[in-house]
């Protein structure tokens, strides 16, 4: 584990990624293609120290985030994936903000984001994704590979729009919801907060009750 009192780190354009799983690799790849930071660090669980994500070794734990900030690492990004309705990403976001980290928005150069769209702090827009004019995406979201967010849609904070999902125009997705891979949400529907839409689901009506929805059309199969 590197010594954190090494002043050389203060001179670098560094970011610490929180979470060393598969999603971390996706973020590293986008950071590399955009040349966003000179130095990438990873924080994870103690048992994962010394392991690699792509070409980056996991050298730190979350207990060291405050110390990293104190020696000049001012940028952090959450690379823990969001599967389901857990709120771990939200908790990590709040921790990073409390410590004073700057949390960037990271957008792949292969994504198409309208100049008239808004993307919130801490959100990832992955490869091949589209965010069209008038769309608003909140903080700490994942807009994953190939997802389409059409015009005037609103995505609230801490939402994961999974790979290949299509949100037609003026769709609203509430905070902490998860929209599974390959789902289609038709024009104008609203998905309330804390709702999980399973992979391949077709949403043609508003989803109001908290729970898990699957099928074509979407049906509630379990409340949560």
N, C-alpha and C positions, 0 to 999 in steps of 0.2 A: 504494500500500500504506500503511495507517495506521501512524503512529508508535506503537510499543509502549510508549514512556515517557509516553504520555498518561494521566495519573492518573484521568481521568474514567471510564475503563473499570472501575476498581476499585470504583466506586459502583454498578455495574449488576449485575443478576441475569443473567449471561451464560452461554452454553454454546457450545462449539466442536464442530462436526460434522466428522468425519474422512471425507472422500470426497464429491465433488461430482457424483455421477451421479444416475440416476433414483431410486434408493432414498433418496437424500438428500431429494429433493422430497417423498416420502411422509412422512418423519420431520418435515420442516418443517411440513407440513400438520397433522400431529397435534399438534405443539408449539403451533402457532397456535390450534387449536381448544380446546386445554386451557389456554391462557395460562400455559404453564409457565415461560417465560423472557422477560425484557424484551429481551434482545439475543441474536441468533443469528449466530454467526460460522461460516465454512466454511474448512477446510484441505484443500488438494488439491495436485496436481502443479504445478510452476512454469508449465508451458505453459497451464494453465487459469486463472491469475490474471486477474481482471477479468471473467470470465464470470459469468453469473447462474444460480442454481438458484431457480426461481420468482422471488421478490422479494428474494433474498439474494445479494449479490455474493461471489465467492470472492476473499478478500483475503490469505490466509495459506497457507504451505506447512507440511508436517509438521516441517521443520527449526525452525520457530518455536514449536512446542508448548511447549517448556520456558519460553520467554520469555513466552508468553501466560499460562502458569500463574503466573509470577513477578509479573505485573502484575494478578493478581486474577481471572483466568478459572479457576475451580476445577472446573467441570463440563465433561465431554466425552462424546461419544457416537459410536460407529462407524457411519457411514452408507455404508461400502463394502458392496455387496451380496455375497452368497455364492452363486456358481453353481458347482456341482460340488464337488470335494473339496479345493480350495485352502485353505491355512491362513492367508491374509493377515489375515483378521479376528482370528484368535487372536493373531497376532504384534502387531497394533495394540493389542489389548486389554492384552497384557502390557506394551507400551510405555507406555500411558496409566497403568496401575497403578504402574509403576516411577517415573513422573514425579510421582505423587501425586494425579492427578485423581480426583474423584468421578464415577462412571459410573452414571447413573440407570437405572431401569426406566421405559420409556415405553409407556403403554397408551392406545389410542384410547378416547374416551368412547363409541364405538359398539360396542366389544368387550364380551363378557360373560365376566367372570372371576369364578369362584366365590370367596367369602370363605374357602373351605376349600382353595383351590389355592395353590401357591407359584410365584412368578415370580422368576427370578434377576436379579442385577445386569447391566445392559447389554443386557437383552432387550427387543425391540420386540414388542408384541402389536398387530397391525394392525386396520384397520377391519372390523367385522363378524365378527371371530374369536370363537371360544368356547373357554374353558378351564374344564372342569367340575371338580366337587368331587373332592378327593384327588389331582388331577394335580400333578405337580412338573415345572417347566420350569427348566432350568439357566441358566447365565450366558452372555451374549453370543449369544443365539439370536435368530432371526427367526421369529415366528409370523405368517405373512403374511395378507393380506386373505381373510376368509371361511374360514380354516382352522378345523377342529374338533378339539380335543384332549379326548377323553372321559375319564370318571372313572378315577382311579388310574393314568393313564399317566405314564411317566417319560421326559422328554427331557433328555439330558445336554448338556454345554456345547458351544457353537459349532455348533449344529445349525440348519439352515434347513428349516422346514416351509412349503412353498410354497403359493400361492393355491389355495383350494378343496380342500385335502387333508383327508381324514377319518381320524383315528386313533380306532378304536373302543376300548372300555374296556381298561385294563391293558396297553396297548402300551408297549414300551420301544424307544427309539431312542438308539443309542450316540453318543458324542462325535464331532463333526466330520462327521456324515452329512448328506446332502441328500435330502429327500423331495420329489419333483417335483410340479408342479401337478396337482390332480385325482386324485391317488393315493388308494387306500383300503387301510388296514391293518386286518385283522380283529382281533377280540377276542383279546388275550393274546399276540400275536406279538412277537418280539424282532428288531430290526434292529441288528446289531453296529456298532461304530464304523467310520468311514471307508468307508461304503457309500453309493452313489448309487442312488436309486430313480427311474427315469425317469417323466416325466409320464404320468398315466393308468394307472399300473401297479396291479395288485391283488395284495396280499401276503397269502397265506393260510397260509404256513409261515415259520418262523424263517429269517432270512438271516444266515448265519454267516461266509461267505467274503467278504473284502474285494473290492469290485469294483462293476460297474454292472449293475443288474437292470432288466428291462423286461418288459411283457406281462401277460397274464391267464391263468394265474397267473404271478407273477414268476419269471423265469429269468435266471441269470447269463449275460451275453453277453460280458463282458470283465473279467478280473481286473486289479487295479491294485496 
